[in-house]
Amino acid sequence: MIGTADIIKYGMIMTGIFIMFSSFWYHSVRKLTVNLAVVWEILSVILIVTGALPVLSSWTYHLSTGTGVVMFFLGAVCLWGGFQFSILVSHLAMKNRELAMQVSLLMQEDAEMTKRLEALEEQVREYEEKASVRN
């Protein structure tokens, strides 16, 4: 017979596997940055190891059925919220990097236009000098 402790342990293992695949997938479709993907991979390995090793999961036998179920669902909601927050932070970081590249390109274009403007101003001065000499 499967008890509450076994359900929690198997749930931790399955949650760890799910987080591992999700973080890898979100990183591959460029919705999660490398640093956050690594953090989630480490968290998923910790969950899998904690659920798989009896030494680390012995605390689950001291929980009542209701407490175990509530802890499992509360943990799942917190993990989901943290994962969604990580995706949001990654999205903002990627947008920030994109904006920095655009600003860099605009600054380069501004420098080129300033050089052109200075060259045109020099030509205007030379023309004005020639025109003033003729008069």
Buried (B, 14 or more C-beta within 10 A) or exposed (E): EEEBBBBBBEBBBEBBBBBBEBBBEBBEEEBBBEEBBEBBBEBBEEBBBBBBEEEBBEEBBEBEEEEBBEBBEEBEEEBEEBBEEBBEBBBEEBEEEEEEEEEEEEEEEEEEEEEEEEEEEEEEEEEEEEEEEEE
